[in-house]
Amino acid sequence: MRILASLLALLAFALPAHAQVPAYPPAFKTQEIAANGTILHVRIGGSGPAVLLLHGYGETGDMWAPLAAALMRDHTVVAPDLRGMGLSAVAPGGYDKKTQAGDMIALLDTLKIARADVVAHDIGNMVAYALTVQNPARVSRLVLIDAPVPGIGPWEEVLKNPILWHFRFGGPDMERLVAGRERIYLDRFWNDFSADPKHFDEASRAHYAALYARPGNMHAGFAQFAAFDQDAIDNRGFLAARGKLTMPVLALGGEKSFGDQMAAIMRSAATNVTGGIVPGSGHWIMEENPDATVRLVTAFLDAK
């Protein structure tokens, strides 16, 4: 029995890496950087042309670790937590994506980065579009993954999809209902938006639920969604005044989620769009098929 217990203990320490939230390479450093009236928690590593990685709801900048590890060989990788999310400060306001685009410009300025590729997922897409349409000279290539952009393309039709009920869920009473039950709330998204919920593993769920349970973080998350109406107004105005984006854009959808609809959406706002699909994946591309996601993104960023 003692031998069996010893073997089980050894096996416990030899659990495969996928049972844990992937860590950034040790060469990455973290900084708290003042930006546009708030404080952003930022991971920085590698060297070469810059890439800015923007996460979405239900996750933080931690989601990008496998992609960051691949990119750092020949890129400077910058991966912040968005305003009010993860370990970034909970600001009293400014959750419209126009303001958060200003957060990113201030961050790049502080790091003395004049121009970057931008890779985004979910709400990160919305910040990335607002950043790029206002500052096209600052963005070389743009990757948007598996989420629509308010006011762009079939936005009003997207809003009618009942699976997106959470877009209108918020306010003081909703926050009271979710307080202390963050994991229950977030599990609904990790389950419903996955091709197979088992691919969003328990370690990842516990990790992100603990971050969203930090004081003010759920309020900030609800505020991200509450700003969508203003985001749509802003984006329609940007598109009318500035026209379509002209830099190369990769629009990726999870096979079991937005799929090739991502490319159709972005052709409403950009002239040079390449579509792509992350096979076997729902919305959570870095949990469900990180290898394919990394291949698709790196190939696009490396294309001449």
N, C-alpha and C positions, 0 to 999 in steps of 0.2 A: 504493500500500500504506500509505503514511504517513497519507493521508486516511482510509482504511478503519480504521486503528488508532485514529485520533483520534475517529472516529464511535463506534466500539465503546467507547472510554473514556467518552465522554459518556453513552452509553446505560447504562453500568454505574452512573454516578452518578445516573441518573434512574429507577432501579428503583422500582416502585410500592410504596406503604406496606405492602401486605400481605406483602411479602417480609421484613419485620422484625417483631419483637415490638413491638406498639404501645406508644408511650411515654405516660406520664401528661402532662397539660398542664403547661407550665412553672410555672404558679402553684401547683402542688402542692409541698409540702415533705415531707421525710422526717425522722422522729425515731426515736431509740431510747428506748423508754419502759419503765421498770421496772413490772412488773405481776405480782402474785401469786407472787413469788419467782423470776421469770425476766425476761428483757429481750426486748421485742417490737420488731421493725422495722415502722414504721407510716408510711403515706402519708396526708397530710391536705390537703384543699383545699376551696375553695368556701365558701359561707355559706348560712345558713338552717337548717331542721330537719335533724337528723343522720340519716345513713344509714351503717350498719356493713356492710361487705362482707367475707365470709368465704370464702376459697378452699378447694380440696380437694387431694387427692393428685395428683401428676404435674404440678402447677403451683404458683404462689405468688400473693401478692396482685397481682403484675404482670398476671395474667389479666384484671383488671377495668378496665383503662385505658379502653376505649371506653365502658363504662357510667359510669365516674367522670367522663369528659369531658362526658357528657350530663347527669348529675345535678348537677354542681358549679354550674350556673347558678342553681339555687334550693335547694341542699342543701349542708350541710357533710358531706363524704364522708371516711370513715375506713376505710382498707383495710390491716389488719395482715397480716404473715406469721404463721401459727399457730406455736405453741410448737415449736421444733426444726426448723422448715421455713424455706426461703428464707434470709433474712438475720437471722431471729430467733435468739436463743441456743438452743443445744442443752442443754436441761435434763436432769438425771439421771433424772427421772421426771415423773409428772403428765400422762400422755398419755390418761388417761380423759377423757371429754368433760365430765364434771361439773367437774373441775379446770380444764379449758380455758375453760369457761363463766365460772369465777372470774377467769381471765386477762382476759376481755373486760369483765367488770364493773369490774375494777380499772383497765383502760384507759379506759373511759368516765368513771369517777370522776376520774382524773387530768386528763382533758380537760374536766371539768366539764359533761358531757353527761348530763342526767337521764333522757332518753327518746330512743329512736332507732327508725327502721325498720331491719330486719335482712334482708339479702339474702345467700344462701349457696348453695354448690354442693358436691356430693360430701361429703367429710368435714366441710366447713364446715356442711353441713346438721345434722350430729350435734351439733356445738358449738352451733349456733344453737338447736336444740330444747332442749338442756340449759340454755342461757342463758334461754330464754323461759319454759319451764315453771317454773323456779325464781324468775323475776323478771318476771312478766307485766306489772307496772306500768311496767317500763322499756322495753317493746317496743310500738310503735304498730301496725306491720304487719310481717308475716313472709313472706319469699319463700324457698322451698326448691326447689332445682333438681337433678333427675336423680340422686338417690341415696336409698336407704332409710335409715331411722333404727333403730338397734339396739333390739329389744324392742317395736317399734311395728308394729301390723298384721301382715302375713304374713312377719315377719322370719325365722322358722324355715324357711319355704318358700324364701325368697330365698337363704338360705345353701346350699341344695341345688343351686343353679345352677352347673354346672361352670365357666362362664366367670369365676366369682368365686373361683377357686382361690387367689388371692393373699390372701384374707382369713385363710387359715391358714398362710401362708408367712412364716417369720421365724425368729429365733434366730441364735446365733453362726455356725453352719455356713452358713446361707443368706446371712448378711451377707458371709462370706468368699467365697462363690461370686459374689456380685454386685460386690464391691469391684473397682474399675477397669473394670467392665462396666456401669456405671449406665445408659448410653445403650441398651445391648441390652435390659436389663430394662424400662426405661420405654417403649421403642419398642413392646413387646408391647401395652401398654395404649393407647398413642396409636393404634396400628393397629387392634386388635381392637374398641375401643369407639367408633370413628369410623364414620359413615355412609360416608365416603370418606377413607381415610388421607391423601390429598393435601391435605386441608383443614387438617391440622395440619402446617404447613410446616417446612422444614428449619431456618430461623432460630429458630423457637419451640422445636423439639426440642433444638437445640444450647444455647440459652439455659437451658432448664429442666434439662437433663442436667448442665450445669456447676454449677448451684446445688445439685442433689441430690448431686453428687460432693464437696461441701464436707465437711470432717471432721465426722462424727457425724450428718449429715443423713439418710443412708439408715437408720441405726439408729433415729433418731427417727420416720422414716416407717413402718418395721416396727412400732414401738411403738404408733403410732396404730391399726393393725389389731389388734395383740395385746390392746388394751384393749376390744375389742368385747364380749366376754362380760360384763365388768363394766359397760360402758355399757348393755347390755340389762337387767341387773339393776336398775341405777339408774333407767332410764327407765320400766320397769314399775312400780317403786315410786313415781316421781313421778306417773305417770298415775293410779295407784290412790289416792294421797293427795290429789292436787290437782285431778284431773279434767281434762277436755279444755280446750285453749286456746280462748279466746273472741274474740281479736282477729282481724281479717281475715288469711287465709293464702292466698297464691298458691302452688300446687304445679305446677311446670313440669317436663315431661319432654321429652327429645329424641324426635323422631318415630321414629327408628330405635333408640331405647334404651328408657327406661322409659315413655315416652309417657303415656297417661292413667292408667297404674298409679300415678303419683305422687299424683294426687288421691285415689285409692282408699286408698292407704297413709295419707295425712294425715287422712282423715276418721275414721280410728281414734283420732286424738289431738286433733282440733280440730273445732269446731262450725260455723265460718264459712270454708269452703274453696272457693276458685275454682280450677278446673283449667285447664291450658293446655298447648299443645304447641309446641315450637320446630320449625318445619317443616324438612325436609331435613337434620336434624342427628342425629348420634349423641349420645354423652355430652359431647363437648367443645364445648359450646354457644357459647362466646365465640370459638373458632377456626372453627367450622363455619358458624354463622349469627349473627354478632354483631349485625347490624342488627335481626333479628327479636327477639333476646333483649332488646336495649335497648328496643325498642318495647313489648314485653310487660311488662317490669319497670317502666318509667317510667309507663306507663298505669295500672298497678295502684297504684303509690305515689302518683300524683296524683289518684286517684279520691276523691271526697268521700263 
